[in-house]
Amino acid sequence: MKIAIFEVEDWEKGAFEALSKAHDVVITHGHLTKENAHEYADREVVSTFIYSDLSRETIKELKELRLIATRSTGFDHIDTAYCVERGIRVANVPAYGDNTVAEHVFGLILAVSHRLVDAVERTRRGEFTEQGLMGFDLKDKTLGVIGTGAIGRYVIEIAKGFRMKVLAFDKYPNDIFASRMGFRYAPLDEVLSASDIITLHLPALPETHHFLSEREFDLMKKGVVVINTARGSLIDIQALLKAVSSGKVSAVGLDVLPEEPTIREEAELIRSIAQRRPLESLLADHILLRLRNVVITPHSAFYTREAVQRILDTTIENISAYMNAEPRNLVVGGS
């Protein structure tokens, strides 16, 4: 079977050696794009992370494609409707970084609550003073957790270790977990209005697009902190910028941005203009990157050696299972 694996770091290559022994495997650090897709027209399986282009136009060039093994939980970067048309199966990695991302959430929260970025930069400049660096305690603050899947539940467990109060919103409440952990589910508007810190843990779906927009920011406490390690599309970035400018949102911690792929590849800016991508959103992203009360990391919440190894292991298992006619973790093409 002919396989192409994209976005692979040098240290990850060894993980795919088992596949190479019995199959024709191409491994590259580069991305799959509309421009290079024709080079992989004979590949039956492709595996990518989230920055490759898996639009209809790209997939059309992959004439022999039968399986996309995405090395992510989310699959909103894949044109799944076209995959259904073509009979292409899509397998994901259902869980790999639940605790990892939850830990990063608190890395962002602590960076904000203890002004860590400013403190470190100041000390490196030789200014050994705490003036202007006053933060705030997490103890007794109310954390609003929106989405209580695996990551959201880990976040709640960590929050309880900080002796925080927790309010949560989820379409499908886990009452047993809530009782065990001592927190309460509440309607969304109550979570927004009562929380000191709000953290998002939702998938990117049509119904979650701009889940936080002007109406939701208007409901929040003045001085609220907003954290997002899920998907950039969950927040209307212009509404967030307005809320930060007005002081309604006092600080932000983000690991994702709506125009993240373009920011990651600055050379793509001209192409974005030509394709009339939402430049207002792109500019808002750039403004947020430069604000002192906004801490942004480069979609690295998942990025620990343990979590990446789990991704590799599951991806190889997904590909092997497909080749053995026992496909697993299918999000498209399952029975």
C-alpha positions as CSV (number, residue, x, y, z in Angstrom):
1,M,0.0,0.0,0.0
2,K,1.2,3.5,-0.8
3,I,1.2,5.9,2.1
4,A,2.3,9.6,2.5
5,I,2.9,11.1,5.9
6,F,3.2,14.9,6.2
7,E,4.3,17.4,8.8
8,V,6.7,14.9,10.5
9,E,9.5,16.1,12.7
10,D,12.9,14.3,12.5
11,W,12.5,12.6,15.9
12,E,9.0,11.2,14.8
13,K,10.3,9.4,11.7
14,G,11.3,6.3,13.6
15,A,7.8,5.7,14.7
16,F,6.8,5.0,11.1
17,E,9.5,2.5,10.4
18,A,7.2,-0.5,11.0
19,L,5.0,0.7,8.2
20,S,7.9,1.3,5.9
21,K,9.0,-2.4,6.1
22,A,5.9,-3.7,4.3
23,H,4.6,-0.6,2.4
24,D,5.7,2.2,0.1
25,V,5.9,5.1,2.6
26,V,6.8,8.7,1.8
27,I,7.6,10.8,4.9
28,T,8.0,14.6,4.7
29,H,8.3,17.5,7.0
30,G,6.3,19.6,4.5
31,H,2.6,20.2,4.2
32,L,0.1,18.7,1.8
33,T,-1.1,21.6,-0.4
34,K,-3.2,22.1,-3.5
35,E,0.0,22.9,-5.3
36,N,1.8,19.7,-4.5
37,A,-1.1,17.2,-4.2
38,H,-0.6,15.9,-7.7
39,E,2.8,14.6,-6.6
40,Y,0.9,12.2,-4.3
41,A,-1.9,11.2,-6.7
42,D,-1.0,7.5,-6.3
43,R,-1.1,7.5,-2.5
44,E,-3.9,5.4,-1.0
45,V,-3.4,6.7,2.6
46,V,-2.3,10.1,3.7
47,S,-1.6,11.2,7.3
48,T,-1.4,14.9,8.3
49,F,-1.6,17.2,11.2
50,I,-3.9,20.2,11.1
51,Y,-1.9,22.5,8.9
52,S,-2.1,20.6,5.6
53,D,-4.8,21.5,3.1
54,L,-7.4,18.9,3.0
55,S,-10.0,20.9,1.0
56,R,-12.0,19.4,-1.8
57,E,-9.6,20.9,-4.4
58,T,-6.6,19.1,-2.8
59,I,-8.3,15.8,-2.2
60,K,-9.5,15.8,-5.9
61,E,-5.8,15.5,-6.9
62,L,-5.4,12.3,-4.7
63,K,-6.9,10.0,-7.3
64,E,-6.2,6.7,-5.3
65,L,-6.9,8.0,-1.8
66,R,-8.8,5.7,0.4
67,L,-8.0,6.8,4.0
68,I,-7.1,10.1,5.7
69,A,-5.5,9.4,9.1
70,T,-5.4,12.8,10.8
71,R,-3.1,13.1,13.7
72,S,-5.6,15.2,15.7
73,T,-8.9,14.8,17.5
74,G,-10.6,17.5,15.5
75,F,-11.3,17.0,11.8
76,D,-12.9,20.4,10.8
77,H,-9.8,21.0,8.6
78,I,-11.0,18.1,6.3
79,D,-13.7,18.4,3.7
80,T,-15.6,15.5,5.1
81,A,-18.6,16.0,2.8
82,Y,-16.4,15.4,-0.2
83,C,-14.8,12.4,1.5
84,V,-18.3,10.9,1.9
85,E,-18.9,11.5,-1.9
86,R,-15.6,9.7,-2.8
87,G,-16.0,6.9,-0.2
88,I,-12.8,8.1,1.5
89,R,-12.6,7.1,5.2
90,V,-11.3,9.5,7.8
91,A,-9.7,8.2,11.1
92,N,-8.8,10.5,14.0
93,V,-7.0,10.3,17.3
94,P,-9.9,10.5,19.8
95,A,-7.8,11.1,22.9
96,Y,-4.1,11.9,23.4
97,G,-3.7,15.1,25.4
98,D,-6.6,15.4,27.8
99,N,-4.4,16.1,30.8
100,T,-1.8,17.8,28.6
101,V,-4.1,20.5,27.3
102,A,-5.7,20.9,30.8
103,E,-2.3,21.5,32.3
104,H,-1.6,24.2,29.6
105,V,-4.9,25.9,30.5
106,F,-3.5,26.5,33.9
107,G,-0.2,27.5,32.5
108,L,-2.0,30.3,30.7
109,I,-4.1,31.1,33.8
110,L,-1.1,31.4,36.0
111,A,0.8,33.4,33.4
112,V,-2.1,35.9,33.6
113,S,-2.8,35.7,37.3
114,H,0.9,36.1,38.3
115,R,2.0,38.4,35.4
116,L,4.7,35.8,34.6
117,V,5.6,37.0,31.1
118,D,6.1,40.6,32.2
119,A,7.9,39.5,35.3
120,V,10.4,37.3,33.4
121,E,11.0,39.9,30.7
122,R,11.6,42.6,33.4
123,T,14.0,40.4,35.3
124,R,16.0,39.6,32.2
125,R,16.4,43.4,31.6
126,G,17.9,43.6,35.1
127,E,14.9,45.3,36.7
128,F,14.5,43.4,39.9
129,T,11.3,44.9,41.2
130,E,7.7,43.8,41.7
131,Q,6.2,47.2,41.1
132,G,3.3,47.0,38.6
133,L,3.2,43.2,38.7
134,M,0.5,42.7,41.2
135,G,-1.6,39.6,40.3
136,F,-4.5,37.8,41.9
137,D,-5.2,34.5,43.7
138,L,-7.0,31.7,42.1
139,K,-8.3,30.4,45.4
140,D,-12.1,31.2,45.8
141,K,-12.3,32.5,42.2
142,T,-15.1,31.1,40.1
143,L,-13.9,29.2,37.0
144,G,-16.5,28.8,34.2
145,V,-15.9,25.7,32.2
146,I,-17.7,25.6,28.9
147,G,-17.7,22.0,27.7
148,T,-17.0,19.1,30.1
149,G,-15.6,16.5,27.8
150,A,-12.4,14.8,28.8
151,I,-10.3,18.0,28.7
152,G,-12.9,20.0,30.5
153,R,-13.1,17.4,33.3
154,Y,-9.3,17.4,33.8
155,V,-9.5,21.2,34.0
156,I,-12.1,21.0,36.8
157,E,-10.0,18.5,38.7
158,I,-7.0,20.8,38.6
159,A,-9.2,23.8,39.5
160,K,-10.3,22.0,42.6
161,G,-6.7,21.5,43.6
162,F,-6.4,25.3,43.5
163,R,-9.6,25.5,45.7
164,M,-11.5,27.3,43.0
165,K,-15.2,27.4,42.7
166,V,-16.5,25.8,39.4
167,L,-19.5,26.5,37.3
168,A,-19.9,24.5,34.1
169,F,-22.0,24.5,31.0
170,D,-22.6,21.5,28.7
171,K,-25.4,20.3,26.5
172,Y,-25.1,16.9,28.1
173,P,-24.2,17.4,31.8
174,N,-22.3,14.7,33.7
175,D,-24.1,14.8,37.0
176,I,-22.2,11.9,38.5
177,F,-18.9,13.7,37.9
178,A,-20.3,17.0,39.1
179,S,-21.4,15.4,42.4
180,R,-18.1,13.7,42.9
181,M,-16.1,16.8,42.2
182,G,-18.4,19.3,44.0
183,F,-19.3,21.7,41.2
184,R,-22.6,22.8,39.6
185,Y,-23.9,22.9,36.0
186,A,-25.7,26.1,35.1
187,P,-27.2,27.7,32.1
188,L,-24.7,29.4,29.8
189,D,-25.8,32.9,30.6
190,E,-25.2,32.3,34.3
191,V,-21.8,30.7,33.7
192,L,-20.8,33.8,31.7
193,S,-22.1,36.3,34.2
194,A,-20.8,34.7,37.3
195,S,-17.3,33.5,36.4
196,D,-14.1,35.3,37.1
197,I,-12.3,33.1,34.5
198,I,-13.9,31.4,31.5
199,T,-12.3,28.5,29.6
200,L,-13.6,27.0,26.4
201,H,-13.5,23.2,25.7
202,L,-15.8,22.8,22.7
203,P,-15.3,21.3,19.2
204,A,-15.4,23.4,16.1
205,L,-18.9,22.9,14.6
206,P,-21.3,25.1,12.7
207,E,-23.2,25.6,16.0
208,T,-20.1,26.6,18.0
209,H,-18.8,29.1,15.5
210,H,-18.3,32.4,17.3
211,F,-19.7,30.8,20.4
212,L,-18.4,33.8,22.3
213,S,-19.5,37.0,20.5
214,E,-20.7,40.5,21.5
215,R,-23.8,39.2,23.3
216,E,-21.7,36.8,25.4
217,F,-19.0,39.3,26.2
218,D,-21.7,41.8,27.3
219,L,-22.9,39.3,29.8
220,M,-19.5,38.7,31.5
221,K,-18.2,40.3,34.6
222,K,-16.0,43.4,34.1
223,G,-12.5,42.2,34.4
224,V,-13.1,38.6,33.4
225,V,-10.3,36.5,32.1
226,V,-10.9,34.4,28.9
227,I,-8.9,31.3,28.0
228,N,-9.2,29.3,24.8
229,T,-7.1,26.2,24.0
230,A,-9.8,24.6,21.8
231,R,-10.4,26.1,18.4
232,G,-9.9,29.7,17.2
233,S,-13.3,29.8,15.5
234,L,-15.1,29.6,18.9
235,I,-14.5,33.3,19.6
236,D,-15.5,36.2,17.4
237,I,-12.0,37.7,17.5
238,Q,-13.2,41.3,16.7
239,A,-15.7,41.1,19.6
240,L,-12.9,39.9,21.9
241,L,-10.7,42.7,20.8
242,K,-13.5,45.2,21.6
243,A,-14.0,43.6,25.0
244,V,-10.3,43.8,25.8
245,S,-10.1,47.4,24.6
246,S,-13.1,48.4,26.8
247,G,-11.7,46.6,29.9
248,K,-14.6,44.2,30.1
249,V,-12.0,41.4,29.5
250,S,-9.0,42.2,31.7
251,A,-6.7,39.4,30.3
252,V,-6.7,36.7,27.7
253,G,-4.9,33.4,27.3
254,L,-5.0,31.8,23.9
255,D,-3.4,28.8,22.3
256,V,-5.5,29.1,19.1
257,L,-6.5,31.9,16.7
258,P,-9.0,32.0,13.9
259,E,-6.4,32.9,11.2
260,E,-3.7,30.8,12.8
261,P,-2.5,29.0,9.6
262,T,-1.9,32.3,7.9
263,I,-0.1,33.8,10.9
264,R,2.0,30.6,11.1
265,E,3.0,31.1,7.4
266,E,3.5,34.9,7.0
267,A,4.4,34.3,3.3
268,E,0.7,33.3,2.9
269,L,-0.5,36.9,3.6
270,I,-0.4,37.9,-0.1
271,R,-2.3,34.8,-1.0
272,S,-4.9,35.5,1.7
273,I,-5.5,38.9,0.2
274,A,-5.8,37.4,-3.3
275,Q,-8.3,34.9,-1.9
276,R,-10.2,37.5,0.1
277,R,-9.8,35.7,3.3
278,P,-11.2,37.6,6.3
279,L,-8.5,40.3,6.7
280,E,-10.3,42.0,9.6
281,S,-9.9,38.8,11.6
282,L,-6.3,38.4,10.6
283,L,-5.6,42.0,11.7
284,A,-7.4,41.5,15.0
285,D,-5.2,38.4,15.6
286,H,-2.0,40.5,15.0
287,I,-3.2,43.2,17.3
288,L,-3.9,40.7,20.1
289,L,-0.5,39.2,19.7
290,R,1.0,42.6,20.7
291,L,-1.1,43.4,23.8
292,R,0.5,43.1,27.2
293,N,-2.5,41.6,28.8
294,V,-2.9,38.9,26.2
295,V,-0.8,35.7,26.4
296,I,-0.7,33.7,23.2
297,T,1.0,30.4,22.6
298,P,1.5,28.8,19.1
299,H,-1.1,26.0,19.3
300,S,1.4,24.1,21.6
301,A,-1.0,23.1,24.4
302,F,-0.9,19.4,23.2
303,Y,2.8,19.5,22.6
304,T,4.5,17.2,25.1
305,R,6.6,14.2,24.2
306,E,4.1,11.9,25.9
307,A,1.1,13.3,24.1
308,V,2.8,13.3,20.7
309,Q,3.9,9.7,21.2
310,R,0.3,8.8,21.9
311,I,-0.7,10.5,18.7
312,L,1.9,8.6,16.7
313,D,1.0,5.3,18.3
314,T,-2.7,5.7,17.6
315,T,-2.2,6.9,14.0
316,I,-0.1,3.9,13.2
317,E,-2.7,1.7,14.8
318,N,-5.4,3.4,12.7
319,I,-3.5,2.9,9.5
320,S,-2.6,-0.8,10.3
321,A,-6.2,-1.5,11.3
322,Y,-7.4,-0.1,8.0
323,M,-5.0,-2.3,6.0
324,N,-6.2,-5.3,8.0
325,A,-9.8,-4.5,7.0
326,E,-10.6,-3.7,10.6
327,P,-10.8,0.1,10.5
328,R,-11.0,1.9,13.8
329,N,-11.5,5.5,15.1
330,L,-13.4,6.4,12.0
331,V,-15.2,9.7,11.9
332,V,-16.1,9.4,8.2
333,G,-16.9,6.1,6.6
334,G,-17.7,4.1,9.7
335,S,-20.6,1.7,9.9
